[in-house]
């Protein structure tokens, strides 16, 4: 029997964690026992009624779910289609990341872990991790690239105020990739007492599947809300930005096997896909291993990772989650890209059009709307994955008097 998932069920990886030929668990020997325990226990724990009840209660009363599905009337009129915004920016902590950290902190407790580590790029996952650690009284260490610490200072302050220790990653490009490297090194040193809360649908199996399941509350709500609003639970398009890809996985999840729904993933083109300063992984990458799984990776011919670039810290990553790699290669998903300049223009436009300042990551998703050739009958849902407070220092550089 093949270890690969060769079925057209995009939601479920194989027992070994493969979506098509992407996924798996490529890990140091020191982590085998820890990861094997997680692989054998995560579904049992997640399917336990008491676990689900505890997670659902916190998502409702602490996070503030369900988040609204907002009809963007002015944007819809401008684009010539019906555009809804899934308002993940209204979650506690300001982004979708807390959907995953709520689930993982409770899972970690049930596994008997006493310490939490995490990586973060834009800082939203770091804040969400620090938040749930404070809630549950657990030690928290967050690894963050030195460059990202500088450009995401408000989130660094929030993490520290919540009691987390923020450790700078000073190697490489000093961004998300390097923070992930440092977090994995720390996990190797303290595997038994530590749970690593990975923030995206990347890493060794079962993380891509586990994170996608925790984030799937986004698409579950979209279906219910669309049914209530329009009488039809299926949109024609779902659009989301993609770095590693957790908000996109969550927004796509309950539509993955609905062939009528177009899944639009938007990567960061940086200064341009072929500029040498880009993070458009599917356009520039090849098959390779990164941070414990096989996926599409920006790398040289001899396998050295190519440093990515994006104005948005959350998309500044040289790989993509294995689910997204499978969606790309199977053509189930459409992968587009937006430059720094296009993302900035969209951020200002959405702010002035709808009164919502989006995160720079989400601004990439908005920028592709004019490229989709939408019809008046189309119903589009954009995952507004985070609010733009954290990016104000960047935005202020481009404000025109």
Secondary structure, DSSP 8 states (H G I E B T S, - for coil): --SSB-SS-TT---TT-EEBTEE-----GGGHHHHHHHHHHHHHHHT-HHHHHHHHHHIIIII--S--EEE-HHHHHHHTSEEEEEEGGGSTTSBTHHHHHHHHHHHHHHTT--EEEEEESSSHHHHHHHHHHHHHT-EEEEEEEHHHHHHTHHHHHHHHHTT-EEEEE-STTSSHHHHHHHHHHHHHHTTTTEEEE--SS-SSTTHHHHHHHHHTHHHHHHHHHHHHHHS-S--SEEEEE-SS-HHHHHHHGGGTT-TTSEEEEEEEEET-TTSS--B-HHHH-EEEEETTEEEEE-B-TTS-B-----SSGGG--SB--HHHHHHHHTTSEEEEEEEHHHHHHHHHHHHHHHS--B-HHHHHHHHTGGGS---TT-EEEEEE-BBGGGGHHHHHTT---
